[in-house]
Amino acid sequence: MRNIKKFYLLFFSLTVCSYGYAQVLSQNKTDEKRNVKKPPSLMVLNEAQTYSLQNTPQLFQELFSPSPQNSFSTTHQFQDQLGFTHQKMQQFYQGIKVEFGTVTLHSKGDKITSLSSEFYPIEEFDITPRLSNTQAFNKAISHIGAQNYLWEYPDAAAEMDDYQKPTGELVILPNFESGRNVADVNSFHLAYKFDIFATNPMSRGILYIDAKNGAPLFYDAIIKHATSFGHVGSSIFTAETEAAYCERIANESENFLVAGTGATRYSGSQTIETRLSGSNYILEDLGRSVYTRDALNQAPGSTYPYVSNYAQFTDNDNNWTSAEHNNSAKDNAALDAHWGAMMTYDYFLNVHNRDSYNNAGAQIRSYVHVDNNYNNAFWNGSVMSY
């Protein structure tokens, strides 16, 4: 028995010593999310191994053995509160972006400590499309089948982070239909990528169209629905023009940021940041860029009229009590939306050191009282609607 123990101890020691440059925490296996077999998704380098950022090409070669047609380009880099730098790199194949193909290097000083990987091994792949951007776009529109799209309404599109009619980006898309068939796990599609924002019926998502035959390949919904595209009604207000909006803003009183107390509908009494506008307080937190507004029961319709033609929730003493706001319109729900948006901003800042959800100070706009008896909520990629 003692000799057997010595044998296993020796075997274990040799195995550990031969482990090489990296300790792989996530083994090479089929990805559970997209069913694509690929290299390990998280690797932590041993203390004995020192790879500087200048050695990144060598490290990639040892880990992934990419073909010469594969390349990587940095898309984002930031330093966290612990002093670690996180550098996100996009995978390309012959200059075409590999969708979802990214590698993130984690380093301190100049030393790489770990990396997160979603690398797709592409060896030989035809990158010549048979369809033009316009042909693929027409296929996308035919597949969505909506009556109206946001790009038809420039004023509303400008309010939605300046949304533009998509022209189509040529990408290489992993074959999500390959399942666990070993013969297919490394297959890919050449595809056009479109951000399609439909307003009637309402939907928004990223649609990938096969660049060879025009078939729809994958739809990544931005507006999430449990069972359908969602609820659509008719608009009852005319959208405010840009000139009128600018005049209204210019005539408003100076901005005073004030902490108030809100008796929310679902979250108890909470401290909320508001702004003094004239003689009333409104639900605007300029420090976090959080804005909560009354949609006046307007339906999203084709133009999202409430994003520019809205009313403010107001309080005369900044003590937003249930007696005042737990009314038949249930205005106190706006206090939940406002406080929740503030907490969302704080979460991204305190936990991830990010300035808003996009790390670029994006506004968090909420519109409450959308449509009539609309017992739902959705994020359309730009604003929240309740």
ABEGO torsion letter per residue (X at the ends): XAAAAAAAAAAAAAAAAAAEABBBABBBBBBAAAGBBBBBABBBBBAABBBBAAAAAAAAAAAAGBBAABBBBBABBBBBAAGBBBBBBBBBBGGBBBBGBBBBBBBBEABBABBBBBBBBBABBBABBABBAAAAAAAAAAAAGBABBAAABAAAAAABGGBBBBAEBBBBBBBAAAEABAAAAABBBBBBBBBBBBAOBBBBBBBBBBAAAGBBABBBBABBBAABAEBBBBBABBBBBAAAAAAAAAABBBBBBBBBBBBBAAAEBBBBBBBBBEABBBBBBAAAGBBBBBAGGBBAEAAGAAAABBBBBBBAAGBBBAAAABBAAGAAAAAAAAAAAAAAAAAAAAAAGBBEAAGAGBBBBBBBGBEBGBBBBBBAGABBBX
